[in-house]
Amino acid sequence: MATFLGFIAKNFKALPALIVVPNSTITNWVRELERWAPELRAVPFYGEKKARNVIKSFELFHESHLSTNTPAKFHVLVTTYENITGRDFTAVFKKQDRWEVLIVDEGQRCESQQIFLFSCRCLGA
């Protein structure tokens, strides 16, 4: 998946990407992105509230940017379903008006319920 993401980012300029995964696999996803698509800047968004606040303050968005560029510092944001549906993530969605790629590695959750992630309310559309 990391190679495919690198390919579509390079050839189609499809960035930024949001990857939603179980908490136990976040570091694996980031490691695989670093290995197979090293040109992409992957930022993991997880951890305790203090850690997420540091990530929001310093890792996600430029303080100022040109109107022709995205405000995002990252190419790929890797997070969990719980973080996406929590209030803490609303500020991230408000600053990032469009996600070009959405990857969901939550097969169990998709099978067991109608998931909130694919609704417009969650993705800020």
C-alpha positions, 0 to 999 in steps of 0.5 A: 500500500505504501508503494501505491500511495507513493505512486499516486502521490508522484504521478497524480499529485494526490495529497494529502492522504489520511490513513485510519488504522488500529492503534496497534499498527500505527508505527508499522504503517509509518515505518512501511511508508518511510521504507517504501515511499521515503519521499512522503512525510508521514505523521502519526497522530496518536497517543495521550492528549498532551502528545496529540496537542504537541503534534497539532501544534508543531507537526501538522500545519504551517503557520502561514502558507501561500494560497497556491499550496496546502497548509499541511506540513505532512503528506500522509496522516496516520491515525486511529478511528477513535482519534478521528471521531473524537472532538480533538480531531475537529481542528485538524479537519477544519484546517485541511479542507480536502483529503485526496486519499483515504485508506481505512485499515479497519476491516473488523469495524467495517464489517460489524457496523455502519461506520461513521468515517465514510459520512460527510460529517466526519470528513468535514465535507 
